[in-house]
Amino acid sequence: MTAVLCFGAHRAPLQLRGQLPLSFRLRCFSQTKISYVLRLMRKIYILLAISLTACGGHQPPAWDAVAAREKHPWGYYSGQVEARWENDGRHMTLLSELHYTDPDGVVWIAPTGSVVDGASIPRALWSLMGGPFDGKYRNASVLHDVAYDQQMRPWKQCDRMFYDAMRCSGVGATEAKTMYYALYRHGRHWKRTHFLPGSATAEDEIVPRAIAVDEQEDIAATRDWIENAKPSLAQIEARAAEAPSQ
């Protein structure tokens, strides 16, 4: 009833409003302000709900794939590497989860508790990068180690993720392409992914490495070629596939 009276008082002529008791006018003013605030909060809640619904997924919708690639040409990270070195000085245990979304919108996850040691990176590359977990290579190396341990995706896709993740971390084109070549040429690869029915054991899936006469010389020569010729990744893959083995 008070709300109805206040509404009527609000619409009354000014000369009549002045005749109303002060306490009544103050109560009407308070109710009017409260009503306004409640309506404003309701609008904000609706807008917030719409915004959260639109941003809830990890991957962008298909129609937004091109826009996402242009915005993040090398993908983007969520989280950071927090790890504990084990007593052996070689293995590192992740204390937090690392997410990486590649340029195609595929999400790569290194779960908390993962144990990594850089074994997925050929040792011939360690002299080039200074160690798999040094500087700008760390995030990409952690994700690559986990992907190689899980073997849930084809090795070519894992190596391409490593290249994109390096570029996302700020590694230069020549260094990243040289490492991509070394992985494609000298990495430990598997024939079938683990999630496929009837997969063989991990030992049976590993393809023997095609080792060049001298890995260091092969990688150094390839790095010079990359720096001068500026090849595409497809050209690098072709060179790796054609390289002679011992």
PyMOL commands that set and color helices and strands:
alter all, ss='L'
color gray80, all
select helices_A, chain A and resi 2-11+14-17+22-54+62-71+123-129+135-150+155-168+173-186+202-205+215-229+233-242
alter helices_A, ss='H'
color red, helices_A
select strands_A, chain A and resi 76-78+83-85+92-94+98-101+107-110+115-116+189-190+206-207
alter strands_A, ss='S'
color yellow, strands_A
deselect
rebuild
show_as cartoon
